[in-house]
Amino acid sequence: MTGPTWLLGTEIVCATITAVDRFRDIVHHFVDESDGDPRLLREVLAAASAWCETLMGYEHAETFGIED
């Protein structure tokens, strides 16, 4: 995703929350069920991690600006 940070901020926050919520749900399923899929757990962890990195970058850009 690219674009002005002020325009993408809400989408980045919402996507991060969604990815982390999905990770939480998959962790619960993995722990509580006998058919937990470790590959799926790794995939949703990677997605949640990537979105968290994006959110941290967004917050940094909002706080300190970005250099061209």
PyMOL Python script that loads the backbone (N, CA, C, O; Angstrom):
from pymol import cmd

cmd.read_pdbstr("""\
ATOM      1  N   MET A   1       0.835  -1.175   0.000  1.00  0.00           N
ATOM      2  CA  MET A   1       0.000   0.000   0.000  1.00  0.00           C
ATOM      3  C   MET A   1       0.873   1.229   0.000  1.00  0.00           C
ATOM      4  O   MET A   1       1.849   1.308   0.747  1.00  0.00           O
ATOM      5  N   THR A   2       0.538   2.160  -0.810  1.00  0.00           N
ATOM      6  CA  THR A   2       1.255   3.428  -0.802  1.00  0.00           C
ATOM      7  C   THR A   2       0.249   4.557  -0.879  1.00  0.00           C
ATOM      8  O   THR A   2      -0.867   4.386  -1.371  1.00  0.00           O
ATOM      9  N   GLY A   3       0.651   5.692  -0.395  1.00  0.00           N
ATOM     10  CA  GLY A   3      -0.201   6.872  -0.424  1.00  0.00           C
ATOM     11  C   GLY A   3       0.134   7.781   0.733  1.00  0.00           C
ATOM     12  O   GLY A   3       1.008   7.471   1.542  1.00  0.00           O
ATOM     13  N   PRO A   4      -0.561   8.912   0.815  1.00  0.00           N
ATOM     14  CA  PRO A   4      -0.305   9.839   1.919  1.00  0.00           C
ATOM     15  C   PRO A   4      -0.647   9.193   3.264  1.00  0.00           C
ATOM     16  O   PRO A   4      -1.678   8.534   3.399  1.00  0.00           O
ATOM     17  N   THR A   5       0.218   9.384   4.245  1.00  0.00           N
ATOM     18  CA  THR A   5      -0.009   8.745   5.539  1.00  0.00           C
ATOM     19  C   THR A   5      -1.323   9.186   6.162  1.00  0.00           C
ATOM     20  O   THR A   5      -1.996   8.378   6.802  1.00  0.00           O
ATOM     21  N   TRP A   6      -1.706  10.446   5.993  1.00  0.00           N
ATOM     22  CA  TRP A   6      -2.949  10.923   6.610  1.00  0.00           C
ATOM     23  C   TRP A   6      -4.159  10.205   6.021  1.00  0.00           C
ATOM     24  O   TRP A   6      -5.173  10.045   6.699  1.00  0.00           O
ATOM     25  N   LEU A   7      -4.062   9.773   4.776  1.00  0.00           N
ATOM     26  CA  LEU A   7      -5.170   9.094   4.121  1.00  0.00           C
ATOM     27  C   LEU A   7      -5.201   7.608   4.464  1.00  0.00           C
ATOM     28  O   LEU A   7      -6.275   7.016   4.570  1.00  0.00           O
ATOM     29  N   LEU A   8      -4.034   7.009   4.637  1.00  0.00           N
ATOM     30  CA  LEU A   8      -3.951   5.572   4.883  1.00  0.00           C
ATOM     31  C   LEU A   8      -3.982   5.199   6.360  1.00  0.00           C
ATOM     32  O   LEU A   8      -4.126   4.023   6.694  1.00  0.00           O
ATOM     33  N   GLY A   9      -3.851   6.160   7.232  1.00  0.00           N
ATOM     34  CA  GLY A   9      -3.742   5.876   8.660  1.00  0.00           C
ATOM     35  C   GLY A   9      -4.851   5.006   9.206  1.00  0.00           C
ATOM     36  O   GLY A   9      -4.579   4.016   9.885  1.00  0.00           O
ATOM     37  N   THR A  10      -6.087   5.349   8.929  1.00  0.00           N
ATOM     38  CA  THR A  10      -7.219   4.573   9.439  1.00  0.00           C
ATOM     39  C   THR A  10      -7.203   3.155   8.905  1.00  0.00           C
ATOM     40  O   THR A  10      -7.485   2.209   9.641  1.00  0.00           O
ATOM     41  N   GLU A  11      -6.877   2.999   7.635  1.00  0.00           N
ATOM     42  CA  GLU A  11      -6.826   1.659   7.036  1.00  0.00           C
ATOM     43  C   GLU A  11      -5.711   0.821   7.653  1.00  0.00           C
ATOM     44  O   GLU A  11      -5.888  -0.375   7.884  1.00  0.00           O
ATOM     45  N   ILE A  12      -4.577   1.434   7.917  1.00  0.00           N
ATOM     46  CA  ILE A  12      -3.456   0.717   8.528  1.00  0.00           C
ATOM     47  C   ILE A  12      -3.833   0.254   9.930  1.00  0.00           C
ATOM     48  O   ILE A  12      -3.577  -0.892  10.300  1.00  0.00           O
ATOM     49  N   VAL A  13      -4.433   1.134  10.700  1.00  0.00           N
ATOM     50  CA  VAL A  13      -4.847   0.777  12.063  1.00  0.00           C
ATOM     51  C   VAL A  13      -5.871  -0.356  12.023  1.00  0.00           C
ATOM     52  O   VAL A  13      -5.738  -1.331  12.762  1.00  0.00           O
ATOM     53  N   CYS A  14      -6.885  -0.241  11.173  1.00  0.00           N
ATOM     54  CA  CYS A  14      -7.925  -1.273  11.091  1.00  0.00           C
ATOM     55  C   CYS A  14      -7.361  -2.612  10.611  1.00  0.00           C
ATOM     56  O   CYS A  14      -7.724  -3.663  11.138  1.00  0.00           O
ATOM     57  N   ALA A  15      -6.487  -2.576   9.627  1.00  0.00           N
ATOM     58  CA  ALA A  15      -5.892  -3.814   9.117  1.00  0.00           C
ATOM     59  C   ALA A  15      -5.020  -4.477  10.187  1.00  0.00           C
ATOM     60  O   ALA A  15      -4.999  -5.703  10.297  1.00  0.00           O
ATOM     61  N   THR A  16      -4.307  -3.679  10.967  1.00  0.00           N
ATOM     62  CA  THR A  16      -3.479  -4.229  12.038  1.00  0.00           C
ATOM     63  C   THR A  16      -4.345  -4.893  13.100  1.00  0.00           C
ATOM     64  O   THR A  16      -4.056  -6.006  13.539  1.00  0.00           O
ATOM     65  N   ILE A  17      -5.391  -4.217  13.505  1.00  0.00           N
ATOM     66  CA  ILE A  17      -6.301  -4.792  14.504  1.00  0.00           C
ATOM     67  C   ILE A  17      -6.915  -6.087  13.991  1.00  0.00           C
ATOM     68  O   ILE A  17      -7.005  -7.067  14.731  1.00  0.00           O
ATOM     69  N   THR A  18      -7.335  -6.099  12.740  1.00  0.00           N
ATOM     70  CA  THR A  18      -7.927  -7.303  12.148  1.00  0.00           C
ATOM     71  C   THR A  18      -6.927  -8.452  12.125  1.00  0.00           C
ATOM     72  O   THR A  18      -7.271  -9.583  12.466  1.00  0.00           O
ATOM     73  N   ALA A  19      -5.687  -8.166  11.721  1.00  0.00           N
ATOM     74  CA  ALA A  19      -4.659  -9.216  11.650  1.00  0.00           C
ATOM     75  C   ALA A  19      -4.333  -9.771  13.033  1.00  0.00           C
ATOM     76  O   ALA A  19      -4.158 -10.979  13.195  1.00  0.00           O
ATOM     77  N   VAL A  20      -4.252  -8.894  14.027  1.00  0.00           N
ATOM     78  CA  VAL A  20      -3.947  -9.343  15.389  1.00  0.00           C
ATOM     79  C   VAL A  20      -5.126 -10.137  15.963  1.00  0.00           C
ATOM     80  O   VAL A  20      -4.924 -11.140  16.648  1.00  0.00           O
ATOM     81  N   ASP A  21      -6.342  -9.694  15.688  1.00  0.00           N
ATOM     82  CA  ASP A  21      -7.520 -10.450  16.138  1.00  0.00           C
ATOM     83  C   ASP A  21      -7.555 -11.834  15.504  1.00  0.00           C
ATOM     84  O   ASP A  21      -7.866 -12.819  16.174  1.00  0.00           O
ATOM     85  N   ARG A  22      -7.239 -11.911  14.230  1.00  0.00           N
ATOM     86  CA  ARG A  22      -7.212 -13.213  13.549  1.00  0.00           C
ATOM     87  C   ARG A  22      -6.138 -14.104  14.173  1.00  0.00           C
ATOM     88  O   ARG A  22      -6.373 -15.290  14.404  1.00  0.00           O
ATOM     89  N   PHE A  23      -4.972 -13.541  14.442  1.00  0.00           N
ATOM     90  CA  PHE A  23      -3.917 -14.312  15.091  1.00  0.00           C
ATOM     91  C   PHE A  23      -4.392 -14.850  16.436  1.00  0.00           C
ATOM     92  O   PHE A  23      -4.189 -16.023  16.747  1.00  0.00           O
ATOM     93  N   ARG A  24      -5.022 -13.991  17.229  1.00  0.00           N
ATOM     94  CA  ARG A  24      -5.543 -14.427  18.525  1.00  0.00           C
ATOM     95  C   ARG A  24      -6.523 -15.594  18.366  1.00  0.00           C
ATOM     96  O   ARG A  24      -6.460 -16.576  19.106  1.00  0.00           O
ATOM     97  N   ASP A  25      -7.423 -15.471  17.395  1.00  0.00           N
ATOM     98  CA  ASP A  25      -8.407 -16.532  17.166  1.00  0.00           C
ATOM     99  C   ASP A  25      -7.740 -17.845  16.759  1.00  0.00           C
ATOM    100  O   ASP A  25      -8.133 -18.913  17.228  1.00  0.00           O
ATOM    101  N   ILE A  26      -6.736 -17.769  15.891  1.00  0.00           N
ATOM    102  CA  ILE A  26      -6.042 -18.971  15.430  1.00  0.00           C
ATOM    103  C   ILE A  26      -5.230 -19.589  16.567  1.00  0.00           C
ATOM    104  O   ILE A  26      -5.132 -20.813  16.658  1.00  0.00           O
ATOM    105  N   VAL A  27      -4.645 -18.758  17.437  1.00  0.00           N
ATOM    106  CA  VAL A  27      -3.921 -19.288  18.597  1.00  0.00           C
ATOM    107  C   VAL A  27      -4.886 -20.046  19.497  1.00  0.00           C
ATOM    108  O   VAL A  27      -4.578 -21.151  19.944  1.00  0.00           O
ATOM    109  N   HIS A  28      -6.047 -19.466  19.765  1.00  0.00           N
ATOM    110  CA  HIS A  28      -7.046 -20.162  20.589  1.00  0.00           C
ATOM    111  C   HIS A  28      -7.448 -21.485  19.950  1.00  0.00           C
ATOM    112  O   HIS A  28      -7.541 -22.505  20.633  1.00  0.00           O
ATOM    113  N   HIS A  29      -7.683 -21.468  18.659  1.00  0.00           N
ATOM    114  CA  HIS A  29      -8.057 -22.703  17.963  1.00  0.00           C
ATOM    115  C   HIS A  29      -6.925 -23.727  18.040  1.00  0.00           C
ATOM    116  O   HIS A  29      -7.163 -24.912  18.274  1.00  0.00           O
ATOM    117  N   PHE A  30      -5.697 -23.259  17.841  1.00  0.00           N
ATOM    118  CA  PHE A  30      -4.536 -24.148  17.867  1.00  0.00           C
ATOM    119  C   PHE A  30      -4.399 -24.819  19.234  1.00  0.00           C
ATOM    120  O   PHE A  30      -4.096 -26.009  19.317  1.00  0.00           O
ATOM    121  N   VAL A  31      -4.620 -24.060  20.297  1.00  0.00           N
ATOM    122  CA  VAL A  31      -4.468 -24.581  21.656  1.00  0.00           C
ATOM    123  C   VAL A  31      -5.655 -25.456  22.054  1.00  0.00           C
ATOM    124  O   VAL A  31      -5.480 -26.495  22.690  1.00  0.00           O
ATOM    125  N   ASP A  32      -6.848 -25.040  21.681  1.00  0.00           N
ATOM    126  CA  ASP A  32      -8.063 -25.704  22.153  1.00  0.00           C
ATOM    127  C   ASP A  32      -8.501 -26.903  21.322  1.00  0.00           C
ATOM    128  O   ASP A  32      -9.236 -27.755  21.822  1.00  0.00           O
ATOM    129  N   GLU A  33      -8.075 -26.987  20.084  1.00  0.00           N
ATOM    130  CA  GLU A  33      -8.546 -28.052  19.202  1.00  0.00           C
ATOM    131  C   GLU A  33      -7.408 -29.026  18.898  1.00  0.00           C
ATOM    132  O   GLU A  33      -6.231 -28.672  18.972  1.00  0.00           O
ATOM    133  N   SER A  34      -7.779 -30.241  18.560  1.00  0.00           N
ATOM    134  CA  SER A  34      -6.762 -31.249  18.243  1.00  0.00           C
ATOM    135  C   SER A  34      -6.271 -31.143  16.799  1.00  0.00           C
ATOM    136  O   SER A  34      -5.282 -31.777  16.433  1.00  0.00           O
ATOM    137  N   ASP A  35      -6.951 -30.354  15.988  1.00  0.00           N
ATOM    138  CA  ASP A  35      -6.583 -30.254  14.573  1.00  0.00           C
ATOM    139  C   ASP A  35      -5.931 -28.905  14.231  1.00  0.00           C
ATOM    140  O   ASP A  35      -6.015 -28.448  13.091  1.00  0.00           O
ATOM    141  N   GLY A  36      -5.281 -28.267  15.219  1.00  0.00           N
ATOM    142  CA  GLY A  36      -4.612 -26.999  14.959  1.00  0.00           C
ATOM    143  C   GLY A  36      -3.517 -27.163  13.905  1.00  0.00           C
ATOM    144  O   GLY A  36      -2.743 -28.120  13.936  1.00  0.00           O
ATOM    145  N   ASP A  37      -3.469 -26.225  12.987  1.00  0.00           N
ATOM    146  CA  ASP A  37      -2.535 -26.284  11.865  1.00  0.00           C
ATOM    147  C   ASP A  37      -1.362 -25.333  12.108  1.00  0.00           C
ATOM    148  O   ASP A  37      -1.547 -24.116  12.080  1.00  0.00           O
ATOM    149  N   PRO A  38      -0.161 -25.861  12.346  1.00  0.00           N
ATOM    150  CA  PRO A  38       0.978 -24.987  12.613  1.00  0.00           C
ATOM    151  C   PRO A  38       1.328 -24.085  11.431  1.00  0.00           C
ATOM    152  O   PRO A  38       1.816 -22.972  11.628  1.00  0.00           O
ATOM    153  N   ARG A  39       1.083 -24.551  10.210  1.00  0.00           N
ATOM    154  CA  ARG A  39       1.366 -23.691   9.047  1.00  0.00           C
ATOM    155  C   ARG A  39       0.463 -22.462   9.052  1.00  0.00           C
ATOM    156  O   ARG A  39       0.914 -21.350   8.776  1.00  0.00           O
ATOM    157  N   LEU A  40      -0.812 -22.668   9.365  1.00  0.00           N
ATOM    158  CA  LEU A  40      -1.742 -21.541   9.439  1.00  0.00           C
ATOM    159  C   LEU A  40      -1.336 -20.594  10.563  1.00  0.00           C
ATOM    160  O   LEU A  40      -1.384 -19.375  10.398  1.00  0.00           O
ATOM    161  N   LEU A  41      -0.941 -21.146  11.694  1.00  0.00           N
ATOM    162  CA  LEU A  41      -0.493 -20.325  12.813  1.00  0.00           C
ATOM    163  C   LEU A  41       0.691 -19.457  12.408  1.00  0.00           C
ATOM    164  O   LEU A  41       0.740 -18.272  12.739  1.00  0.00           O
ATOM    165  N   ARG A  42       1.647 -20.047  11.691  1.00  0.00           N
ATOM    166  CA  ARG A  42       2.810 -19.276  11.224  1.00  0.00           C
ATOM    167  C   ARG A  42       2.397 -18.190  10.231  1.00  0.00           C
ATOM    168  O   ARG A  42       2.913 -17.073  10.282  1.00  0.00           O
ATOM    169  N   GLU A  43       1.474 -18.513   9.333  1.00  0.00           N
ATOM    170  CA  GLU A  43       1.023 -17.537   8.329  1.00  0.00           C
ATOM    171  C   GLU A  43       0.346 -16.338   8.975  1.00  0.00           C
ATOM    172  O   GLU A  43       0.638 -15.195   8.624  1.00  0.00           O
ATOM    173  N   VAL A  44      -0.564 -16.594   9.922  1.00  0.00           N
ATOM    174  CA  VAL A  44      -1.259 -15.469  10.544  1.00  0.00           C
ATOM    175  C   VAL A  44      -0.328 -14.690  11.478  1.00  0.00           C
ATOM    176  O   VAL A  44      -0.505 -13.485  11.657  1.00  0.00           O
ATOM    177  N   LEU A  45       0.651 -15.356  12.067  1.00  0.00           N
ATOM    178  CA  LEU A  45       1.657 -14.648  12.851  1.00  0.00           C
ATOM    179  C   LEU A  45       2.462 -13.716  11.947  1.00  0.00           C
ATOM    180  O   LEU A  45       2.702 -12.563  12.307  1.00  0.00           O
ATOM    181  N   ALA A  46       2.873 -14.197  10.795  1.00  0.00           N
ATOM    182  CA  ALA A  46       3.638 -13.365   9.862  1.00  0.00           C
ATOM    183  C   ALA A  46       2.816 -12.162   9.401  1.00  0.00           C
ATOM    184  O   ALA A  46       3.335 -11.050   9.309  1.00  0.00           O
ATOM    185  N   ALA A  47       1.543 -12.385   9.116  1.00  0.00           N
ATOM    186  CA  ALA A  47       0.677 -11.283   8.684  1.00  0.00           C
ATOM    187  C   ALA A  47       0.504 -10.262   9.802  1.00  0.00           C
ATOM    188  O   ALA A  47       0.602  -9.058   9.566  1.00  0.00           O
ATOM    189  N   ALA A  48       0.248 -10.735  11.011  1.00  0.00           N
ATOM    190  CA  ALA A  48       0.087  -9.821  12.146  1.00  0.00           C
ATOM    191  C   ALA A  48       1.377  -9.038  12.395  1.00  0.00           C
ATOM    192  O   ALA A  48       1.340  -7.839  12.671  1.00  0.00           O
ATOM    193  N   SER A  49       2.500  -9.714  12.296  1.00  0.00           N
ATOM    194  CA  SER A  49       3.792  -9.057  12.491  1.00  0.00           C
ATOM    195  C   SER A  49       4.026  -7.980  11.433  1.00  0.00           C
ATOM    196  O   SER A  49       4.461  -6.873  11.751  1.00  0.00           O
ATOM    197  N   ALA A  50       3.738  -8.307  10.191  1.00  0.00           N
ATOM    198  CA  ALA A  50       3.934  -7.343   9.101  1.00  0.00           C
ATOM    199  C   ALA A  50       3.046  -6.114   9.291  1.00  0.00           C
ATOM    200  O   ALA A  50       3.492  -4.985   9.085  1.00  0.00           O
ATOM    201  N   TRP A  51       1.801  -6.330   9.679  1.00  0.00           N
ATOM    202  CA  TRP A  51       0.902  -5.194   9.902  1.00  0.00           C
ATOM    203  C   TRP A  51       1.347  -4.370  11.104  1.00  0.00           C
ATOM    204  O   TRP A  51       1.222  -3.146  11.086  1.00  0.00           O
ATOM    205  N   CYS A  52       1.860  -5.012  12.144  1.00  0.00           N
ATOM    206  CA  CYS A  52       2.369  -4.266  13.293  1.00  0.00           C
ATOM    207  C   CYS A  52       3.574  -3.415  12.897  1.00  0.00           C
ATOM    208  O   CYS A  52       3.708  -2.277  13.347  1.00  0.00           O
ATOM    209  N   GLU A  53       4.441  -3.960  12.062  1.00  0.00           N
ATOM    210  CA  GLU A  53       5.582  -3.180  11.557  1.00  0.00           C
ATOM    211  C   GLU A  53       5.103  -1.980  10.748  1.00  0.00           C
ATOM    212  O   GLU A  53       5.645  -0.881  10.869  1.00  0.00           O
ATOM    213  N   THR A  54       4.083  -2.199   9.923  1.00  0.00           N
ATOM    214  CA  THR A  54       3.520  -1.108   9.128  1.00  0.00           C
ATOM    215  C   THR A  54       2.924  -0.041  10.036  1.00  0.00           C
ATOM    216  O   THR A  54       3.112   1.154   9.807  1.00  0.00           O
ATOM    217  N   LEU A  55       2.206  -0.474  11.063  1.00  0.00           N
ATOM    218  CA  LEU A  55       1.615   0.473  12.011  1.00  0.00           C
ATOM    219  C   LEU A  55       2.700   1.276  12.729  1.00  0.00           C
ATOM    220  O   LEU A  55       2.566   2.488  12.902  1.00  0.00           O
ATOM    221  N   MET A  56       3.763   0.608  13.143  1.00  0.00           N
ATOM    222  CA  MET A  56       4.846   1.331  13.822  1.00  0.00           C
ATOM    223  C   MET A  56       5.495   2.342  12.876  1.00  0.00           C
ATOM    224  O   MET A  56       5.839   3.448  13.291  1.00  0.00           O
ATOM    225  N   GLY A  57       5.662   1.969  11.621  1.00  0.00           N
ATOM    226  CA  GLY A  57       6.199   2.901  10.637  1.00  0.00           C
ATOM    227  C   GLY A  57       5.281   4.088  10.429  1.00  0.00           C
ATOM    228  O   GLY A  57       5.734   5.228  10.331  1.00  0.00           O
ATOM    229  N   TYR A  58       3.992   3.814  10.361  1.00  0.00           N
ATOM    230  CA  TYR A  58       2.997   4.883  10.215  1.00  0.00           C
ATOM    231  C   TYR A  58       3.063   5.835  11.410  1.00  0.00           C
ATOM    232  O   TYR A  58       3.098   7.053  11.236  1.00  0.00           O
ATOM    233  N   GLU A  59       3.080   5.281  12.614  1.00  0.00           N
ATOM    234  CA  GLU A  59       3.132   6.115  13.812  1.00  0.00           C
ATOM    235  C   GLU A  59       4.411   6.959  13.832  1.00  0.00           C
ATOM    236  O   GLU A  59       4.387   8.126  14.223  1.00  0.00           O
ATOM    237  N   HIS A  60       5.514   6.362  13.412  1.00  0.00           N
ATOM    238  CA  HIS A  60       6.772   7.110  13.354  1.00  0.00           C
ATOM    239  C   HIS A  60       6.663   8.258  12.351  1.00  0.00           C
ATOM    240  O   HIS A  60       7.085   9.379  12.637  1.00  0.00           O
ATOM    241  N   ALA A  61       6.102   7.979  11.185  1.00  0.00           N
ATOM    242  CA  ALA A  61       5.937   9.024  10.177  1.00  0.00           C
ATOM    243  C   ALA A  61       5.010  10.129  10.670  1.00  0.00           C
ATOM    244  O   ALA A  61       5.253  11.306  10.401  1.00  0.00           O
ATOM    245  N   GLU A  62       3.969   9.770  11.376  1.00  0.00           N
ATOM    246  CA  GLU A  62       3.046  10.766  11.922  1.00  0.00           C
ATOM    247  C   GLU A  62       3.727  11.623  12.991  1.00  0.00           C
ATOM    248  O   GLU A  62       3.465  12.822  13.088  1.00  0.00           O
ATOM    249  N   THR A  63       4.588  11.016  13.780  1.00  0.00           N
ATOM    250  CA  THR A  63       5.237  11.722  14.878  1.00  0.00           C
ATOM    251  C   THR A  63       6.400  12.573  14.391  1.00  0.00           C
ATOM    252  O   THR A  63       6.541  13.730  14.789  1.00  0.00           O
ATOM    253  N   PHE A  64       7.227  12.002  13.534  1.00  0.00           N
ATOM    254  CA  PHE A  64       8.473  12.653  13.152  1.00  0.00           C
ATOM    255  C   PHE A  64       8.499  13.132  11.708  1.00  0.00           C
ATOM    256  O   PHE A  64       9.446  13.804  11.300  1.00  0.00           O
ATOM    257  N   GLY A  65       7.476  12.800  10.929  1.00  0.00           N
ATOM    258  CA  GLY A  65       7.480  13.155   9.513  1.00  0.00           C
ATOM    259  C   GLY A  65       8.332  12.183   8.722  1.00  0.00           C
ATOM    260  O   GLY A  65       8.949  11.273   9.275  1.00  0.00           O
ATOM    261  N   ILE A  66       8.353  12.391   7.441  1.00  0.00           N
ATOM    262  CA  ILE A  66       9.167  11.555   6.569  1.00  0.00           C
ATOM    263  C   ILE A  66      10.029  12.446   5.696  1.00  0.00           C
ATOM    264  O   ILE A  66       9.645  13.558   5.334  1.00  0.00           O
ATOM    265  N   GLU A  67      11.185  11.937   5.375  1.00  0.00           N
ATOM    266  CA  GLU A  67      12.100  12.682   4.509  1.00  0.00           C
ATOM    267  C   GLU A  67      11.967  12.154   3.101  1.00  0.00           C
ATOM    268  O   GLU A  67      11.849  10.948   2.883  1.00  0.00           O
ATOM    269  N   ASP A  68      11.987  13.062   2.149  1.00  0.00           N
ATOM    270  CA  ASP A  68      11.923  12.655   0.723  1.00  0.00           C
ATOM    271  C   ASP A  68      13.297  12.352   0.209  1.00  0.00           C
ATOM    272  O   ASP A  68      13.454  11.995  -0.958  1.00  0.00           O
TER     273      ASP A  68
END
""", "prot")
cmd.dss("prot")
cmd.show_as("cartoon", "prot")
cmd.util.cbc("prot")
cmd.orient("prot")
